């Protein structure tokens, strides 16, 4: 499936039906009076969250969505039929912007949630509505009103509680593939991951927690360099970040500071998001070098550093235990003291 996380659509609500001019004409009922019905209201355009969708791909091919017009009023005081609403299914995490004003007007996160984007026009009044003591036979009615029309921009921000970040080739895809059922593309070269991957990791209680593998960030990502600018928005909703560092990199410390600088430059509170810093690929690093890296990173972060090998599947249990502990604390709004973290070194 092709991953599309931005789209522009044109929505147009239905026009209200015109009111009717008609008079009651029955045998033995002279001067029956006005009997023109009101027009039906036009249909509205409504966004609806469908939990089965994960991308905005459908909007690449269809850009215009129009609701049905209301029908004209009828004789014998019959109101015209209302126009049908146009329902548009979107994935959870869709944010709606008005293109003309740039204002965010909707944030759709819950399955089944609906959002009215364009309201249908009101039906016009028939001539019966204008009956009065002074005018016993009104010969005019009102036309239906036009429905609202808007140009919208849809942006998808994935709903994941844990975001896995790091430079290209840090092992993010490998990690999500071993802790969940996700099967992302994995290869021994940078930028293997071109779109975010979601995986559900089972909590010891049996509940599932969504992890997101965010495509590799590089220096300048917040300015549009590489792939990071397109996908930084997907970590805005995460509660917790797993910052994965390649322990075999030429300068693992620089890897850490590069990502931190990008989070700071991007803004949106990402640099303040709780993080667990993890050294990966420890099976390919000398123990003395690993100890040095741990010590330097711990000094910079003020917290212990977890060490794992995603390929060898070592060190994962203590890491996941810490993830559950921090998530539970965040959900209950309890502050987490990173000094009290107790990572287990794997020798």
ABEGO torsion letter per residue (X at the ends): XBBBABBBBBBBBBBBBBBBBBBBBBBGBBGAEBABBBBBBBBBBBBBBBAABABAAAAAABABBBBBBBBBBBBGGBBBBBBBBBBBBBBBGBBBBBAAAGBBABBBABBGBBBBABBBBBBBBBAAAABBAABABBABBBBBBBBBBBBBBBBBBBBBABBBBEBBGAGAAAAAAAABABBBBBBBBBGABABBBBBBBBBAAGBBBBBBBBBBBBBGAAAGBEAAAAAAAAAAABABBBBBBBAABABAAAAAAAAAAAAAAAEGGAAABBBBBBBBGAAABBAAAAAAAAAAAAAAAGBBBBBBBAAAGBGAAAAAAAAAAAAAAAAAGBBBBAAABBBBBBX
